[in-house]
């Protein structure tokens, strides 16, 4: 009970400061600072910390002049029973007294009296003290999720600030999704229980982990194949990024729920890192200048598309269906944004085959066993051929020098 009062007190302090600064823009840093504070205890779905985060986002939406488009003001609560089998469907229809969790989507609507609406979203839940999906192996600790995904929420709020009174040929629905870490639950629930006519949704923009723009300014955008005009529009306004465009509208974030409803999508992502799903994903590690640049870029894209009417939807190849299944792992975090030859390692897990073999962050895997590794897909295909107990050799490019090591799975 003491912790609940602490969270409430923290939130009330925020509200008091807001009242004197209603007309002052809130910075991206300030939004991330609140959402990734220890006192929100990692914002796990259904917890007091997540509820405080939802209240914060709702107040931000109100101060930005949007109207509530949930089922209860800005809030859209949904109750579900957690899956016990990863292949089963989530049961949103539950009875009182069942072992249920209540998540809450937060929804703000900017009404320009237009025919169509653009959905701009990001999930705000995270892993609490280390829920399923955590990669932390030490003592119980708060997973603040500054990049995952306070960063996306902060950029979404920044866009809401920019879009008020601008690009008025569309309405805007801003959504902070709950339950993403448990299986895209909030976005899936909204698409099945929408508070606007989804046939009038023009397209959906999703931001998940946009806080770690690297020195080479690599930005991945997924879903560019979901409408014919998207690829050229992204290219036309790109002055800052090494852009990696992916066709598929399917991926491990909330845009997938909208793509499955035949809505064009764009998903923005600055890449995985060693702090992913760990307690070390904290406020001070984010690139705030990079986040502002991403927000400006998305605004330019929206501006360009403002007079294009409703975008046609196009089905894309589901790349996830081609992903091999693994019996073993190397124990590395791949650099998903690397577009050179091979598979570059962005992080090494402790006490795993790669670490035991002496591999290092920055190494580029160019050969595994008898197979040449030319890209991420070829790496995954060869990795899928190994079983626990197998041994093989790996060759990596380390700053131009080829190094061979023995791997034991």
Kinemage of the C-alpha trace (Angstrom):
@kinemage 1
@onewidth
@group {chain A} dominant
@subgroup {mainchain}
@vectorlist {calphas} color= white
{ca unk a 1} P 0.000 0.000 0.000
{ca unk a 2} L 2.877 2.352 0.735
{ca unk a 3} L 4.184 2.040 -2.844
{ca unk a 4} L 0.716 2.825 -4.268
{ca unk a 5} L 0.621 6.058 -2.240
{ca unk a 6} L 4.132 6.883 -3.454
{ca unk a 7} L 3.067 6.566 -7.089
{ca unk a 8} L -0.059 8.639 -6.473
{ca unk a 9} L 1.952 11.356 -4.713
{ca unk a 10} L 4.438 11.407 -7.572
{ca unk a 11} L 1.618 11.848 -10.079
{ca unk a 12} L -0.079 14.596 -8.046
{ca unk a 13} L 3.209 16.505 -7.959
{ca unk a 14} L 3.317 16.269 -11.741
{ca unk a 15} L -0.267 17.562 -12.052
{ca unk a 16} L 0.537 20.516 -9.801
{ca unk a 17} L 3.477 21.486 -11.991
{ca unk a 18} L 1.340 21.054 -15.128
{ca unk a 19} L -1.311 23.511 -14.000
{ca unk a 20} L 1.149 26.379 -13.944
{ca unk a 21} L 2.649 25.415 -17.298
{ca unk a 22} L -0.369 24.347 -19.370
{ca unk a 23} L 0.711 26.561 -22.287
{ca unk a 24} L 4.357 25.556 -22.100
{ca unk a 25} L 5.391 22.725 -24.448
{ca unk a 26} L 6.496 19.609 -22.589
{ca unk a 27} L 9.808 18.276 -23.878
{ca unk a 28} L 10.478 14.765 -25.121
{ca unk a 29} L 12.969 14.405 -22.251
{ca unk a 30} L 10.329 15.313 -19.659
{ca unk a 31} L 7.896 12.703 -20.953
{ca unk a 32} L 10.554 9.983 -20.942
{ca unk a 33} L 11.721 11.052 -17.463
{ca unk a 34} L 8.242 10.569 -15.992
{ca unk a 35} L 7.429 7.305 -17.763
{ca unk a 36} L 10.789 5.682 -17.015
{ca unk a 37} L 11.012 6.777 -13.379
{ca unk a 38} L 11.558 4.003 -10.816
{ca unk a 39} L 8.370 5.043 -9.049
{ca unk a 40} L 6.292 3.649 -11.926
{ca unk a 41} L 7.939 0.265 -11.279
{ca unk a 42} L 8.356 -0.676 -14.925
{ca unk a 43} L 4.736 -0.073 -16.061
{ca unk a 44} L 3.764 -3.752 -16.267
{ca unk a 45} L 0.263 -4.230 -17.684
{ca unk a 46} L -2.464 -3.834 -15.072
{ca unk a 47} L -0.208 -2.570 -12.259
{ca unk a 48} L -0.453 0.666 -10.287
{ca unk a 49} L 2.592 1.922 -12.176
{ca unk a 50} L 0.899 1.410 -15.520
{ca unk a 51} L -2.250 3.128 -14.234
{ca unk a 52} L -0.175 6.148 -13.180
{ca unk a 53} L 1.433 6.206 -16.638
{ca unk a 54} L -2.029 6.045 -18.251
{ca unk a 55} L -3.232 8.961 -16.103
{ca unk a 56} L -0.137 10.959 -17.078
{ca unk a 57} L -0.666 10.348 -20.807
{ca unk a 58} L -4.380 11.181 -20.524
{ca unk a 59} L -3.531 14.506 -18.847
{ca unk a 60} L -0.969 15.236 -21.561
{ca unk a 61} L -3.614 14.530 -24.225
{ca unk a 62} L -6.028 16.867 -22.432
{ca unk a 63} L -3.470 19.659 -22.189
{ca unk a 64} L -2.669 19.226 -25.895
{ca unk a 65} L -6.303 19.958 -26.728
{ca unk a 66} L -7.350 16.497 -27.889
{ca unk a 67} L -10.677 14.940 -26.923
{ca unk a 68} L -11.026 11.598 -25.217
{ca unk a 69} L -11.867 8.754 -27.599
{ca unk a 70} L -11.790 5.870 -25.180
{ca unk a 71} L -14.818 4.233 -23.625
{ca unk a 72} L -14.226 6.252 -20.449
{ca unk a 73} L -12.886 9.641 -21.453
{ca unk a 74} L -9.352 9.116 -22.707
{ca unk a 75} L -9.235 5.561 -21.342
{ca unk a 76} L -10.211 2.281 -22.986
{ca unk a 77} L -9.879 -0.437 -20.321
{ca unk a 78} L -9.898 -4.066 -21.419
{ca unk a 79} L -9.894 -7.159 -19.252
{ca unk a 80} L -8.277 -10.398 -20.330
{ca unk a 81} L -7.112 -13.745 -19.068
{ca unk a 82} L -3.387 -14.306 -19.724
{ca unk a 83} L -2.526 -17.048 -22.195
{ca unk a 84} L -1.181 -20.308 -20.808
{ca unk a 85} L -0.375 -21.583 -24.305
{ca unk a 86} L 1.500 -19.250 -26.688
{ca unk a 87} L -0.609 -20.471 -29.625
{ca unk a 88} L -4.018 -19.877 -28.043
{ca unk a 89} L -6.159 -16.803 -28.596
{ca unk a 90} L -6.440 -14.284 -25.768
{ca unk a 91} L -9.799 -14.385 -24.011
{ca unk a 92} L -11.014 -10.795 -23.639
{ca unk a 93} L -14.428 -11.974 -22.348
{ca unk a 94} L -13.896 -12.937 -18.734
{ca unk a 95} L -15.998 -13.423 -15.623
{ca unk a 96} L -15.673 -11.690 -12.273
{ca unk a 97} L -13.336 -13.530 -9.942
{ca unk a 98} L -11.363 -15.139 -12.751
{ca unk a 99} L -7.566 -14.749 -12.836
{ca unk a 100} L -7.746 -11.670 -15.032
{ca unk a 101} L -5.717 -8.554 -15.773
{ca unk a 102} L -7.053 -5.151 -16.808
{ca unk a 103} L -4.988 -3.162 -19.281
{ca unk a 104} L -5.817 0.364 -20.424
{ca unk a 105} L -5.360 1.973 -23.817
{ca unk a 106} L -5.150 5.783 -23.722
{ca unk a 107} L -6.721 7.534 -26.715
{ca unk a 108} L -6.807 11.202 -27.717
{ca unk a 109} L -8.582 12.517 -30.842
{ca unk a 110} L -7.697 15.650 -32.798
{ca unk a 111} L -10.874 16.408 -34.755
{ca unk a 112} L -10.350 18.396 -37.948
{ca unk a 113} L -13.808 17.423 -39.264
{ca unk a 114} L -12.064 15.518 -42.031
{ca unk a 115} L -13.274 12.406 -43.830
{ca unk a 116} L -10.358 10.178 -42.785
{ca unk a 117} L -8.216 9.707 -39.683
{ca unk a 118} L -4.525 8.939 -39.223
{ca unk a 119} L -3.701 6.748 -36.214
{ca unk a 120} L -0.397 7.530 -34.471
{ca unk a 121} L 0.529 5.087 -31.731
{ca unk a 122} L 3.116 3.668 -29.357
{ca unk a 123} L 2.904 1.189 -26.489
{ca unk a 124} L 3.563 2.465 -22.970
{ca unk a 125} L 3.621 -0.790 -20.967
{ca unk a 126} L 6.846 -2.588 -20.072
{ca unk a 127} L 8.107 -5.524 -17.977
{ca unk a 128} L 7.713 -4.319 -14.387
{ca unk a 129} L 10.251 -6.113 -12.194
{ca unk a 130} L 11.092 -8.603 -14.925
{ca unk a 131} L 8.015 -10.224 -16.451
{ca unk a 132} L 8.168 -12.882 -19.160
{ca unk a 133} L 10.461 -11.647 -21.906
{ca unk a 134} L 13.057 -10.157 -19.567
{ca unk a 135} L 16.664 -10.895 -20.509
{ca unk a 136} L 17.943 -9.974 -17.031
{ca unk a 137} L 19.544 -12.824 -15.089
{ca unk a 138} L 20.462 -11.050 -11.843
{ca unk a 139} L 18.443 -10.063 -8.798
{ca unk a 140} L 14.890 -8.761 -9.166
{ca unk a 141} L 15.030 -5.199 -10.510
{ca unk a 142} L 12.796 -2.561 -12.109
{ca unk a 143} L 12.770 -2.610 -15.919
{ca unk a 144} L 12.120 1.064 -16.703
{ca unk a 145} L 11.902 0.664 -20.486
{ca unk a 146} L 13.120 4.157 -21.373
{ca unk a 147} L 13.702 3.131 -24.989
{ca unk a 148} L 11.085 0.358 -24.864
{ca unk a 149} L 8.839 2.203 -25.136
{ca unk a 150} L 8.795 5.514 -23.278
{ca unk a 151} L 10.706 6.791 -26.322
{ca unk a 152} L 7.850 6.001 -28.717
{ca unk a 153} L 5.228 7.546 -26.427
{ca unk a 154} L 7.299 10.719 -26.045
{ca unk a 155} L 7.679 11.110 -29.827
{ca unk a 156} L 3.941 10.449 -30.272
{ca unk a 157} L 3.130 13.234 -27.780
{ca unk a 158} L 5.588 15.526 -29.555
{ca unk a 159} L 3.789 14.856 -32.852
{ca unk a 160} L 0.430 15.617 -31.219
{ca unk a 161} L 1.874 18.980 -30.209
{ca unk a 162} L 3.143 19.637 -33.756
{ca unk a 163} L -0.031 18.554 -35.574
{ca unk a 164} L -2.555 20.702 -33.744
{ca unk a 165} L -3.964 23.064 -36.362
{ca unk a 166} L -1.663 21.668 -39.084
{ca unk a 167} L -2.306 19.250 -41.967
{ca unk a 168} L -6.035 19.402 -41.410
{ca unk a 169} L -7.131 17.192 -44.318
{ca unk a 170} L -7.105 14.303 -41.832
{ca unk a 171} L -8.167 13.814 -38.242
{ca unk a 172} L -5.619 12.299 -35.837
{ca unk a 173} L -6.135 9.538 -33.301
{ca unk a 174} L -3.233 9.307 -30.845
{ca unk a 175} L -3.025 6.000 -28.986
{ca unk a 176} L -0.845 4.726 -26.157
{ca unk a 177} L -1.277 0.955 -26.167
{ca unk a 178} L -1.265 -1.313 -23.124
{ca unk a 179} L -0.385 -5.004 -23.196
{ca unk a 180} L 2.088 -4.888 -26.083
{ca unk a 181} L 4.705 -6.891 -24.203
{ca unk a 182} L 2.116 -9.610 -23.526
{ca unk a 183} L 1.270 -10.020 -27.209
{ca unk a 184} L 0.015 -6.777 -28.852
{ca unk a 185} L -3.091 -7.038 -26.665
{ca unk a 186} L -4.111 -3.376 -26.503
{ca unk a 187} L -3.838 -2.675 -30.225
{ca unk a 188} L -5.550 -5.965 -31.047
{ca unk a 189} L -8.375 -5.112 -28.652
{ca unk a 190} L -8.829 -1.647 -30.161
{ca unk a 191} L -9.007 -2.962 -33.731
{ca unk a 192} L -11.695 -5.446 -32.629
{ca unk a 193} L -13.475 -2.848 -30.461
{ca unk a 194} L -12.760 0.475 -32.210
{ca unk a 195} L -13.988 3.816 -30.924
{ca unk a 196} L -13.953 5.287 -34.456
{ca unk a 197} L -14.883 3.812 -37.834
{ca unk a 198} L -11.765 1.850 -38.838
{ca unk a 199} L -12.888 1.931 -42.484
{ca unk a 200} L -12.105 5.650 -42.302
{ca unk a 201} L -8.556 5.112 -41.002
{ca unk a 202} L -6.170 6.432 -43.649
{ca unk a 203} L -2.972 4.840 -42.316
{ca unk a 204} L -1.266 4.022 -39.026
{ca unk a 205} L 2.132 5.175 -37.754
{ca unk a 206} L 3.782 3.183 -34.946
{ca unk a 207} L 6.903 4.038 -32.960
{ca unk a 208} L 8.519 1.343 -30.841
{ca unk a 209} L 12.095 1.885 -29.600
{ca unk a 210} L 13.055 5.135 -31.326
{ca unk a 211} L 15.343 6.409 -28.569
{ca unk a 212} L 18.748 5.010 -29.526
{ca unk a 213} L 19.594 6.594 -32.885
{ca unk a 214} L 23.211 5.576 -33.482
{ca unk a 215} L 26.146 7.626 -34.725
{ca unk a 216} L 25.526 6.498 -38.306
{ca unk a 217} L 21.869 7.691 -38.011
{ca unk a 218} L 20.407 4.380 -39.140
{ca unk a 219} L 16.602 4.375 -38.987
{ca unk a 220} L 14.501 1.360 -39.924
{ca unk a 221} L 11.002 1.867 -41.294
{ca unk a 222} L 8.789 -1.193 -41.666
{ca unk a 223} L 5.598 -1.439 -43.714
{ca unk a 224} L 6.729 0.643 -46.695
{ca unk a 225} L 5.101 -1.895 -49.021
{ca unk a 226} L 1.643 -1.537 -47.454
{ca unk a 227} L 0.747 1.370 -49.775
{ca unk a 228} L 2.394 2.230 -53.106
{ca unk a 229} L 3.271 5.846 -52.257
{ca unk a 230} L 5.024 5.286 -48.930
{ca unk a 231} L 8.499 4.337 -50.112
{ca unk a 232} L 8.969 7.359 -52.359
{ca unk a 233} L 7.515 9.724 -49.747
{ca unk a 234} L 9.954 8.514 -47.102
{ca unk a 235} L 12.852 8.890 -49.497
{ca unk a 236} L 11.801 12.383 -50.613
{ca unk a 237} L 12.044 13.824 -47.091
{ca unk a 238} L 15.109 11.975 -45.860
{ca unk a 239} L 17.966 14.376 -45.236
{ca unk a 240} L 19.226 12.973 -41.942
{ca unk a 241} L 19.090 9.188 -41.877
{ca unk a 242} L 20.687 6.090 -43.253
{ca unk a 243} L 17.259 4.694 -44.078
{ca unk a 244} L 16.529 0.966 -44.069
{ca unk a 245} L 13.109 0.290 -45.578
{ca unk a 246} L 11.278 -2.984 -44.992
{ca unk a 247} L 8.251 -3.932 -47.085
{ca unk a 248} L 6.342 -6.132 -44.630
{ca unk a 249} L 3.467 -4.840 -42.522
{ca unk a 250} L 3.911 -7.750 -40.098
{ca unk a 251} L 6.296 -7.389 -37.160
{ca unk a 252} L 6.601 -7.689 -33.373
{ca unk a 253} L 4.819 -4.429 -32.519
{ca unk a 254} L 1.386 -2.813 -32.580
{ca unk a 255} L 1.336 -1.811 -36.258
{ca unk a 256} L 0.696 -5.490 -37.027
{ca unk a 257} L -2.814 -5.298 -35.515
{ca unk a 258} L -3.704 -2.498 -37.942
{ca unk a 259} L -2.062 -4.139 -40.944
{ca unk a 260} L -4.183 -7.232 -40.255
{ca unk a 261} L -7.233 -4.949 -40.525
{ca unk a 262} L -6.116 -3.910 -44.053
{ca unk a 263} L -4.754 -0.514 -42.984
{ca unk a 264} L -1.440 0.808 -44.406
{ca unk a 265} L 1.236 1.059 -41.708
{ca unk a 266} L 4.647 2.570 -41.042
{ca unk a 267} L 6.696 1.371 -38.074
{ca unk a 268} L 9.772 3.346 -36.951
{ca unk a 269} L 12.655 1.696 -35.052
{ca unk a 270} L 16.235 2.722 -34.203
{ca unk a 271} L 17.489 -0.785 -33.438
{ca unk a 272} L 18.112 -3.294 -30.690
{ca unk a 273} L 20.829 -2.878 -28.066
{ca unk a 274} L 22.432 -4.535 -25.051
{ca unk a 275} L 19.933 -2.940 -22.637
{ca unk a 276} L 16.870 -4.356 -24.404
{ca unk a 277} L 14.452 -5.935 -21.872
{ca unk a 278} L 16.908 -5.317 -19.053
{ca unk a 279} L 16.893 -2.985 -16.007
{ca unk a 280} L 19.628 -0.943 -17.697
{ca unk a 281} L 17.261 0.531 -20.332
{ca unk a 282} L 17.271 3.899 -18.579
{ca unk a 283} L 16.609 7.590 -19.256
{ca unk a 284} L 20.202 8.800 -19.529
{ca unk a 285} L 21.067 6.406 -22.383
{ca unk a 286} L 18.640 7.876 -24.910
{ca unk a 287} L 19.547 10.119 -27.843
{ca unk a 288} L 17.080 12.975 -27.378
{ca unk a 289} L 18.360 15.028 -30.288
{ca unk a 290} L 17.875 11.959 -32.475
{ca unk a 291} L 14.307 11.515 -31.187
{ca unk a 292} L 13.484 15.107 -32.100
{ca unk a 293} L 14.924 14.553 -35.584
{ca unk a 294} L 12.740 11.458 -35.996
{ca unk a 295} L 9.668 13.411 -34.867
{ca unk a 296} L 10.440 16.173 -37.390
{ca unk a 297} L 10.893 13.579 -40.137
{ca unk a 298} L 7.576 11.864 -39.430
{ca unk a 299} L 5.869 15.266 -39.392
{ca unk a 300} L 7.295 16.022 -42.854
{ca unk a 301} L 6.046 12.677 -44.167
{ca unk a 302} L 2.557 13.322 -42.764
{ca unk a 303} L 2.606 16.819 -44.284
{ca unk a 304} L 3.485 15.450 -47.724
{ca unk a 305} L 0.670 12.885 -47.565
{ca unk a 306} L -1.904 15.391 -46.270
{ca unk a 307} L -3.467 16.128 -49.674
{ca unk a 308} L -3.194 12.586 -51.064
{ca unk a 309} L -6.611 11.443 -49.858
{ca unk a 310} L -7.074 7.941 -48.475
{ca unk a 311} L -4.058 5.749 -49.230
{ca unk a 312} L -4.716 2.428 -50.984
{ca unk a 313} L -3.814 -0.661 -48.960
{ca unk a 314} L -1.532 -3.364 -50.318
{ca unk a 315} L -0.801 -6.785 -48.837
{ca unk a 316} L 2.873 -7.577 -48.294
{ca unk a 317} L 4.904 -10.726 -47.955
{ca unk a 318} L 4.949 -12.006 -44.362
{ca unk a 319} L 8.674 -12.203 -43.698
{ca unk a 320} L 8.098 -13.747 -40.254
{ca unk a 321} L 6.704 -16.903 -41.896
{ca unk a 322} L 10.099 -17.468 -43.518
{ca unk a 323} L 12.016 -17.164 -40.240
{ca unk a 324} L 13.558 -20.521 -39.286
{ca unk a 325} L 12.915 -22.065 -35.867
{ca unk a 326} L 15.941 -22.573 -33.625
{ca unk a 327} L 16.911 -25.333 -31.198
{ca unk a 328} L 20.040 -23.448 -30.114
{ca unk a 329} L 21.263 -19.871 -29.928
{ca unk a 330} L 24.615 -18.158 -30.282
{ca unk a 331} L 23.850 -15.819 -27.383
{ca unk a 332} L 24.176 -12.541 -29.258
{ca unk a 333} L 22.015 -9.521 -30.018
{ca unk a 334} L 22.176 -9.021 -33.785
{ca unk a 335} L 22.420 -5.540 -35.264
{ca unk a 336} L 19.128 -5.609 -37.176
{ca unk a 337} L 19.957 -2.339 -38.907
{ca unk a 338} L 23.280 -3.524 -40.357
{ca unk a 339} L 23.065 -3.709 -44.148
{ca unk a 340} L 26.612 -4.844 -44.978
{ca unk a 341} L 27.815 -8.374 -45.712
{ca unk a 342} L 27.409 -10.785 -42.785
{ca unk a 343} L 25.650 -10.479 -39.408
{ca unk a 344} L 27.038 -7.833 -37.068
{ca unk a 345} L 26.889 -8.503 -33.318
{ca unk a 346} L 25.390 -5.649 -31.298
{ca unk a 347} L 25.611 -7.330 -27.896
{ca unk a 348} L 26.870 -10.486 -26.155
{ca unk a 349} L 24.869 -12.429 -23.552
{ca unk a 350} L 26.742 -13.702 -20.495
{ca unk a 351} L 27.657 -17.361 -20.199
{ca unk a 352} L 26.448 -18.200 -23.722
{ca unk a 353} L 28.321 -19.846 -26.655
{ca unk a 354} L 29.444 -16.564 -28.237
{ca unk a 355} L 30.946 -15.207 -25.018
{ca unk a 356} L 32.654 -18.522 -24.251
{ca unk a 357} L 34.154 -18.473 -27.757
{ca unk a 358} L 35.566 -14.975 -27.242
{ca unk a 359} L 33.307 -13.151 -29.692
{ca unk a 360} L 32.853 -9.429 -29.122
{ca unk a 361} L 30.359 -6.666 -29.765
{ca unk a 362} L 31.037 -5.295 -33.260
{ca unk a 363} L 32.240 -8.616 -34.679
{ca unk a 364} L 30.668 -9.480 -38.035
{ca unk a 365} L 29.840 -13.169 -38.475
{ca unk a 366} L 30.801 -14.093 -42.043
{ca unk a 367} L 30.870 -17.886 -41.756
{ca unk a 368} L 29.185 -20.387 -39.436
{ca unk a 369} L 30.177 -24.010 -39.917
{ca unk a 370} L 30.480 -24.670 -43.648
{ca unk a 371} L 28.028 -21.913 -44.599
{ca unk a 372} L 28.831 -18.361 -45.629
{ca unk a 373} L 26.777 -15.731 -43.807
{ca unk a 374} L 25.835 -12.878 -46.138
{ca unk a 375} L 22.920 -11.351 -44.208
{ca unk a 376} L 20.544 -11.871 -41.289
{ca unk a 377} L 18.364 -14.419 -43.090
{ca unk a 378} L 21.303 -16.604 -44.138
{ca unk a 379} L 22.606 -16.466 -40.540
{ca unk a 380} L 19.245 -17.626 -39.181
{ca unk a 381} L 18.949 -20.412 -41.749
{ca unk a 382} L 22.328 -21.903 -40.899
{ca unk a 383} L 21.793 -21.463 -37.127
{ca unk a 384} L 18.554 -23.461 -37.445
{ca unk a 385} L 20.539 -26.519 -38.637
{ca unk a 386} L 22.365 -26.956 -35.313
{ca unk a 387} L 21.204 -28.814 -32.202
{ca unk a 388} L 22.219 -28.719 -28.554
{ca unk a 389} L 25.612 -30.373 -28.071
{ca unk a 390} L 26.854 -29.628 -31.607
{ca unk a 391} L 30.215 -27.943 -32.092
{ca unk a 392} L 31.324 -25.933 -35.084
{ca unk a 393} L 33.652 -23.135 -36.136
{ca unk a 394} L 32.687 -19.509 -36.637
{ca unk a 395} L 34.627 -16.878 -38.582
{ca unk a 396} L 34.117 -13.222 -37.741
{ca unk a 397} L 35.417 -10.016 -39.264
{ca unk a 398} L 36.866 -7.925 -36.425
{ca unk a 399} L 37.901 -4.506 -37.729
{ca unk a 400} L 39.074 -5.977 -41.023
{ca unk a 401} L 40.803 -9.050 -39.556
{ca unk a 402} L 39.257 -12.509 -39.907
{ca unk a 403} L 39.186 -14.417 -36.606
{ca unk a 404} L 38.155 -18.049 -36.234
{ca unk a 405} L 36.704 -19.498 -33.041
{ca unk a 406} L 35.090 -22.740 -31.884
{ca unk a 407} L 31.419 -22.671 -30.903
{ca unk a 408} L 29.782 -25.256 -28.661
{ca unk a 409} L 25.974 -25.111 -28.515
